[in-house]
Amino acid sequence: MYVFRDGEACVSRGGGSEPERGPRGASLAVGVSAPRTMFRYQSLEDCPLDEDAFQTLGEEDEDIDQFNDDTFGAGAIDDDWQEAHERLAELEDKPATARELEDGAVSDEMDLLGHHEENLAERLSKLVIENELEDPAIMQAVQTQPPMQQPGGLNSSIWDGSAVLRRIRGPLLTQEMPSVSVLEYAMPQRPLQGQEDERDLSERALPRRSSSPVIGSPPVRAVPIGTPPKQAAVPNFNQQILCPKPVHIRAPMQQRYPSPYGERMSPNQLCNVPNSSLLGHPFPPSVTPVFTHLQRAQLLGGAQAGRMSPSQFARVSGLVGSPLTSMNPKLLQGRVGQMMSPASGFRAFFGAPPPSAPPPSQQQQHPPCPGSHLQNLRPHPQMFRPDTTHLHPQHRRLLHQRQQQNRNQHRSLNGSAGDRAGHRSSQQEQLRKDPYANLMLQREKDWVSKIQMMQLQSTDPYLDDFYYQNYFQKLEKVSAAEEMHGDGPKKERTKLITPQVAKLEHAYKPVQFEGSLGKLTVSSVNNPRKMIDAVVTSRSEDDETKEKQVRDKRRQTLVTIEKTYSLLLDVEDYERRYLLSLEGERPALMEERKQKICDMYDNLRGKTPGQERPSDDHFVQIMCIRKGKRMVARILPFLSMEQAADILMATARNLPFLIKKDAQDEVLLCLLRPFSLVLYHLPSGTVTSLLQQLANLPQSVTAPAPANLHLAAVLQNKFGLSLLYLVLSRGEELQNSNAGTELMQDNQWTELMSMTTRELLRIPEAALAKPVSTPSNLLSLFSRYVDQQKLNVLETKLQLVQGIR
Amino acid sequence: MLSFEFGLCINCNQCLIFSVTTNADLTSLPEKHLVLLRDGRTLIGYLRSIDQFANLVLHQTVERIHVGKKYGDIPRGIFVVRGENVVLLGEIDLEKESDTPLQQVSIEEILEEQRVEQQAKQESEKLKVQALKERGLSIPRADTLDEY
């Protein structure tokens, strides 16, 4: 039973075909394959399906498991995968034709693989929580904006291309016998029905299973590539049937035979192969048009096995599986590109003028010309503006540069607006250069980007990604500083705009079953169950040995350090929080901060609230630990002057001990900076006391010991010496300043100074530590208290003279 | 030689965003990418596909072995890399690609160089382990640390 292309049936076995065709035919006048396919159903399937049956079939679609391999995938093929591949190609026709039927209502998700992809996308989106999808940042990353709707149309044209490819083979095969149905029903076709095209027609198992003899290749769609999916397609269709001019295509093709698999052939060359094989063996008229599918498969298979099998296979088996299968359309696209190379011939093929019907607005980028198909691949400058704000600036720049280059290239090649050939050839060249470009659909890329962006969602970026935030803050500061000096930003540094999500409180509700008594004893990460009853038992004091005591004490100290550190981190964070907070919250924040600072101090000095702090013990313990020292250095800026001075005193008092303990770590030096800052603000009295502490003299002035061990130890240590210098320097500053007289009058100070100088003189030079820095005013300081001779000695010893004095 | 086109990333996933979105321009020349794998191999090829696990499909891949100032390329064809083995991925600036102080040598030569280098490393490692053993210390082998 053969049916002519234009829908006229010569024979039909199915009952009631005529009346059904009527209404259908009218509505499907635009549809290329619709009447025909529906027809063939009836005829070939030999089951009188009437309209209702079709509809019910459609309704059953939802129940059909789309991922069932047997139904839709590899299992559905009784025979060669190549045939199935061809069938699947028809599948991809459907959306294109369906789109023709619906008045340009291109769904967003409509894609190369038609509804399969759509359903996949639906599933994917269902997998994702809705909220996250709506996040603007995520959506930004995804380039499926309304202007990007064109990909839907774009893809249809891409798909048209491949369909065209197939169809090209049709007439090629049948050039000798135009009257024969080799053209069509190479594949079992799916019925195209008017409004039911909405649904995924490829879901219908039935049609695909039906194995009619596969004849040649699927009928060629007369719709030129890039035609708007509208009625306009039909006239071409008819024309084409009547006068297929495959010759044009054939002519420029080289006679190339399938090369062994090992050889590298781009998919572009690929298309030469099948065509040439087909072309190279023109069928004698006597050959019966109805090939068994085996023969056809051989034909195609022989031509393509080397090349296409992997990709086709992937398509076939994984059609509904993953977006990667869309690799194939890309290959085909590449092939089509090659097909275009005999540009003139191609044009002649679709010799009919482009459909007169002006494309609807949304299809402006589908200028009806074969080459335009390729043009559509390249995003139209005005339509396609990918959202690149989140790209690294260099990246973005390069991207735009390339776009510009391409545009310029094309424009220059184009010359006049209508010079499509040149335009096409440049694009073909581009495609030829990289036929695998865009193996991944934009949609897929967006999908991956979306996932990545979702992973970056964070309610509190400072919590989740502290170092990243800090790093970029620093960079920004640096660039801002540079900007102030320089003309402009030297280097753009753009952060990735990560999605900001409002805090969602998901109250975890453990699984409950209706009507059951009690709850399930299920333990999950959200709902952990207590497995072990761990009880803290405090040891009795008697049992402890000395060692244990020491260990415990150390542990105590460590715990204290940790607690204080947390407080410190919080306090340091307050500034940022302050900026982010609302006006009303700020006083509360300030209070919190103050409280925390007090707590920190208490922790440092040992908690004896409201009393004299008798012992430095606690503090010293903390200072013995490296982390403690660093922590003190960080805390100092937050403390009040009094508290800071206190800390300083305590440090000075116990310096030899600390020095001894610090021998391994050498971390004391980190304290110098904050100490110096504190010193700067200290009054003279405090400075004196400080020096006293350093020198370890009792409060009352008594006869100094012959050798001051304390001071000696201090002098021999880098930190100690540096600290001493700082103190002395500060004293000198004070003396020089207005308030200096006070210091001068202070006997203690003089006493201390003389002592210090004595010690400095006494100590052998070798034993003297190397200070971090030698303040310049020390010499003048010493000059007040020692005579010239000693001054000279001091000078040389301490290397006080720096350059020209 | 290379210009890594991604900024500092929170997750390693972030870097994929950039390389994927570059291809927005459909007719641009393909970008070569360089992938560093966990086992230290360097692959260079055209990145064709990517997914959320950083599984990569590389086309016309070349494995580049670096020894000292020399390097050699071994053509490998199509690579599908499982995401967990990817350390980093970056786009190669084609203009800068040729601008390198490194010298390309033949495959045999580079393999030979690599073998020599490996040998030298192994010997020094052996000596180290021996010395430590004499002192009663032992350093766990690097591959067991890899998981952490």
Interface residues (C-beta under 8 A of the other chain):
Chain A: A141 Q143 L324 M327 L377 R378 P379 F384 P386 T388 H390 L391 H392 Q394 H395 L398 L399 R402 Q403 N406 Q427 Q430 L431 K433 D434 Y436 A437 N438 L439 M440 Q442 E444 K445 V448 S449 I451 Q452 M453 Q455 L456 D465 Y468 Y471 F472 R493 T494 K495 L496 T498
Chain B: S3 E5 F6 G7 L8 C9 I10 N11 N13 Q14 L16 I17 F18 V20 T21 T22 N23 A24 D25 L26 T27 S28 L29 P30 Y46 R48 S49 I50 D51 Q52 V57 H59
